[in-house]
């Protein structure tokens, strides 16, 4: 394979193996060229990936030396993508009877989900995350998108146990908005002791559901790596959870004028510790 | 940007814009080189993508000429990936009380989902598919994976209507295994008249649920582009649907010996019309 072709192949290979340590000796054998040629290729790839905001290419020296590609977007790009999605949310025909917001089309389009996944992954790129947790139904596509970028599994909490889940661990929780006691359940096999769990969901009001997932993380003897919600809705009073990050925030839904007041969420707050 | 760097950037760009017609004049402007240089780059990229089974790179001549990258895997690669997933299914600790099979870990790992998405997308690459339909909960990750590769939206049918879905269209259907009448619902906004809908799901026995989704497609005045299920379970008697494709098939679950007899599904049948 000529250098030009190798560069194309190598670029494709790195993109499809994110967050993995790739051995330089094996790459050199695979492409049938000296390690120095592989290193030269990496100079080009690194420069382009960093300039274009694709991600970081790190090389590690030594006999076990390797290269690792970590997808990474800039703060500017994260904010830009968030603004693009905020525009979709501001469309007036989204307001449903009762002041609910229709989100299913936004969360059913792969290009939007890729952006949401990148924005959340960006926020947690320097944290140890072993697994993503969400609750059925609309949180699932978000969990899957984040999991893809971080290259970790995701688990789905349900409100009702199913025969296809085997033994489950169940917790009760208070719904934050309606103060009812509810139940949520997760297959016992889903998590191992000591894993770092990132909770994600599509929408949060009183944070009751999020709080339920937090107690599940605890009951599984796992650690909470973080909480990220796509959209934070208006809520009067104190939320059950305050250690969350939101991408977008709705302060007010004006049903009469059919307008939604959409703002950037607290992940863009300057004083927030990152 | 030098040619080497341009090749890296261009490769990344194509991979991230699947199924899109990209204008050659605009690419030439963007990279500040002659169209002939872009065409030369594409020779390398096309050769590698085709040899490595990444996809097809087509160029279209003329003043409106362009280039389009379509992800595509070979029949061999599709079969190979299916065998890899079959191995996971054969693990003995998957059998749950009642003869159910635990799938949540397989369907919660991005690398498996990418494979399943590629296998299904491969099967429908020459069909017009405008939207993917699935039913909550476990079909969702599969729908999302196929939608990503085909670059189309996906919609989620539910068993219970939610206030966040707006007006819904509901159908009743007979559960194939238990002969109960059930209800399923989809937001009216989800589909437009005349769209070509590919139905996907994780598991099929009597095909009652699939049949329900078929009638939903009909009630929305849409067309059925196909039906693809990840796993076809053992079923005695006649299924409600016979025009489906399955990736894998379980003929027998031997609870005493804890073995699952997993075979390739009918998408690999040679006599099946493709």
Interface residues (C-beta under 8 A of the other chain):
Chain A: X1 X2 X3 X4 X5 X7 X8 X9 X11 X12 X15 X44 X45 X47 X48 X49 X52 X54 X96 X97 X98 X100 X101 X102 X103 X104 X105 X108 X109 X110 X111 X113 X114 X136 X137 X138 X140 X141 X144 X145 X147 X148 X151 X152 X153 X154 X155 X156 X158 X163 X164 X165 X166 X187 X189 X190 X203
Chain B: X1 X2 X3 X4 X5 X7 X8 X9 X11 X12 X15 X44 X45 X47 X48 X49 X52 X54 X96 X97 X98 X100 X101 X102 X103 X104 X105 X108 X109 X110 X111 X113 X114 X136 X137 X138 X140 X141 X144 X145 X147 X148 X151 X152 X153 X154 X155 X156 X158 X163 X164 X165 X166 X187 X189 X190 X203
